[in-house]
């Protein structure tokens, strides 16, 4: 009965991804988001959200690097 409740994974879900490519993509996305400052919007509300999203991406990359360096996150994921 307990085997019925175990999650089912496809083989490619367990395959580790390319970490360097993911970090690079996150940083490039943050730069692209900051380029939206020169859009056709008025006011600063949009600018605040753009900055928050860009800082969130950069923070995720930094936290991931720190956790991996300190051995708190496995290297194969």
N, C-alpha and C positions, 0 to 999 in steps of 0.2 A: 504494500500500500504506500509506503514512503517513496518508492521508486517512481510512482505516478506523479509525485509533486516536485521532482527534481527538474530544473530548467534544462531545456534542450538547446544545444549550441550547434551551429553550422561549423564546418572545419575552418572556414576563413574568419570566423569571429574570434577564434583562439589564436590566430596568427598575429604576431606583433607587427605593428605598423612602423613606418619610417619616422622616428622621433625628430630627427633634424629637419626633415621636410615639413613636419607639422609645426615645429617652432618657427621656422622661416615663414610659413604661410600665415601664422598668427601675427607675426610682426609686420608682414607686408599688408595684411588686412587692416591692422591698426593705422598704418600710414595712409592707406586708401580712405579709411573712414575720416581721418583728419583732413584729407583733401576736400571733403564735402563742405568745409567751411565756406568755400567759394561757390556755393549753390545759389539758388534763387529763393532763399528764405529770409524772413525778416525777424528781428528779435533775437534774444539770446537763449531761449528755451531749447531750441534745436542744437545750438552750440554746446550747451551743458551736457545733453545726452550723447552727442558725438564724443566729447571728451571722456565721459564716463565709460562708454563702450570701448574706446581705444585703450584707456588705462586698465580696464578689466582684462583685455587680451594680453597686455604687457605683464600685468600682475600674474596671470595664469602661467605664463611662460617662466617668470621668475620663481614662482612657488614650485613649479614642477622641477626646475633645475636645482633648487635648494633641497627639496625632498629627496631627489635622486642622489645628490652629492652626500647627504647625511645618511643615506642607506634606509630611509623610511619609506621608499617606494621602490618596488622591484624594477630591475633594469629591463626585463623582458616584456614589459607592457607599454 
